[in-house]
């Protein structure tokens, strides 16, 4: 078990040194205008009303992270948001006026 973890760590470091990716993927960018990429998480707002967030956990073969997607609908218009997956944190800022860009 320990030797397998060491091999994974060495493969991960080697991939970064050589910039050799194990997978290439094209991501759809939604029309909501708000997005954040933090660690292995991409979160985007969807639609002009900006009441809908799309979460995409980016996979990593070397780190043993599987791909996941889920959505969240809010009761209010989003002005902005912030995430920190390491703390399981999502902060939503409400727009006070529907006219706010």
RODO-2510 file (C-alpha; in nm, 4 decimals, decimal comma):
residues 101
     n   res          X          Y          Z
     1     x     0,0000     0,0000     0,0000
     2     x     0,2734     0,2464     0,0929
     3     x     0,4727     0,1632    -0,2207
     4     x     0,1621     0,2235    -0,4359
     5     x     0,1098     0,5657    -0,2774
     6     x     0,4765     0,6524    -0,3339
     7     x     0,4469     0,5495    -0,6999
     8     x     0,1352     0,7662    -0,7415
     9     x     0,3142     1,0611    -0,5832
    10     x     0,6137     1,0143    -0,8130
    11     x     0,3861     0,9886    -1,1203
    12     x     0,2010     1,3040    -1,0099
    13     x     0,5232     1,5023    -0,9601
    14     x     0,6678     1,3719    -1,2869
    15     x     0,3512     1,4724    -1,4767
    16     x     0,3789     1,8290    -1,3415
    17     x     0,7520     1,8503    -1,4169
    18     x     0,6982     1,7409    -1,7779
    19     x     0,3523     1,9001    -1,8132
    20     x     0,2216     1,5706    -1,9466
    21     x    -0,1527     1,5426    -1,8951
    22     x    -0,3335     1,2108    -1,8660
    23     x    -0,6580     1,3556    -2,0036
    24     x    -0,7729     1,6491    -2,2153
    25     x    -1,1297     1,7729    -2,1840
    26     x    -1,3174     2,0708    -2,3281
    27     x    -1,5542     2,2312    -2,0765
    28     x    -1,8787     2,4055    -2,1675
    29     x    -1,8891     2,7630    -2,0407
    30     x    -2,2437     2,8584    -1,9421
    31     x    -2,3999     3,1969    -2,0167
    32     x    -2,4534     3,3191    -1,6590
    33     x    -2,1375     3,5290    -1,6499
    34     x    -2,0176     3,4150    -1,3058
    35     x    -1,7599     3,1409    -1,2669
    36     x    -1,4796     3,0264    -1,0404
    37     x    -1,2110     2,7624    -1,0761
    38     x    -1,0596     2,6614    -0,7437
    39     x    -0,8517     2,3479    -0,6992
    40     x    -1,0343     2,0737    -0,8810
    41     x    -1,3739     2,2512    -0,8765
    42     x    -1,5273     2,4547    -1,1590
    43     x    -1,8484     2,6371    -1,0629
    44     x    -2,0499     2,8462    -1,3091
    45     x    -2,3760     3,0341    -1,3039
    46     x    -2,6233     2,9320    -1,5694
    47     x    -2,8796     3,1497    -1,7455
    48     x    -2,9340     3,5238    -1,7544
    49     x    -3,1314     3,5226    -1,4270
    50     x    -2,8202     3,3950    -1,2386
    51     x    -3,0186     3,1841    -0,9930
    52     x    -2,8609     2,8548    -1,0947
    53     x    -2,5093     2,7178    -1,0227
    54     x    -2,3460     2,4228    -1,1983
    55     x    -2,0702     2,2434    -1,0017
    56     x    -1,8113     2,0260    -1,1739
    57     x    -1,5515     1,8372    -0,9723
    58     x    -1,2668     1,7798    -1,2161
    59     x    -1,1271     1,4264    -1,2111
    60     x    -0,7681     1,3237    -1,1429
    61     x    -0,6475     0,9710    -1,2100
    62     x    -0,3221     1,0295    -1,0231
    63     x    -0,4924     1,1801    -0,7174
    64     x    -0,7824     0,9345    -0,7152
    65     x    -1,0503     1,2032    -0,7602
    66     x    -1,3593     1,1043    -0,9549
    67     x    -1,5605     1,3358    -1,1759
    68     x    -1,8859     1,4631    -1,0259
    69     x    -2,1453     1,7142    -1,1427
    70     x    -2,4353     1,8674    -0,9541
    71     x    -2,6525     2,1791    -0,9557
    72     x    -2,7923     2,4287    -0,7060
    73     x    -3,0857     2,6635    -0,7637
    74     x    -3,1142     2,9703    -0,5414
    75     x    -3,4198     3,1749    -0,4477
    76     x    -3,2395     3,5001    -0,5323
    77     x    -3,0289     3,6554    -0,8084
    78     x    -2,6560     3,6051    -0,7541
    79     x    -2,4193     3,9017    -0,7614
    80     x    -2,1168     3,6785    -0,7033
    81     x    -2,0050     3,3686    -0,5186
    82     x    -1,6907     3,2168    -0,3727
    83     x    -1,5851     2,8597    -0,3004
    84     x    -1,3236     2,6777    -0,0957
    85     x    -1,3670     2,3018    -0,1465
    86     x    -1,1050     2,2208     0,1193
    87     x    -1,3394     2,3754     0,3794
    88     x    -1,6604     2,2558     0,2127
    89     x    -1,7457     2,6270     0,1811
    90     x    -1,9771     2,8081    -0,0597
    91     x    -2,0494     3,1810    -0,0125
    92     x    -2,3353     3,3385    -0,2099
    93     x    -2,3764     3,7160    -0,2541
    94     x    -2,7265     3,8335    -0,3385
    95     x    -2,7828     4,1058    -0,5984
    96     x    -2,9936     4,3843    -0,4515
    97     x    -3,1328     4,4892    -0,7892
    98     x    -3,2147     4,2784    -1,0984
    99     x    -3,0219     4,5408    -1,3013
   100     x    -2,6857     4,4597    -1,1377
   101     x    -2,4443     4,3137    -1,3964
***
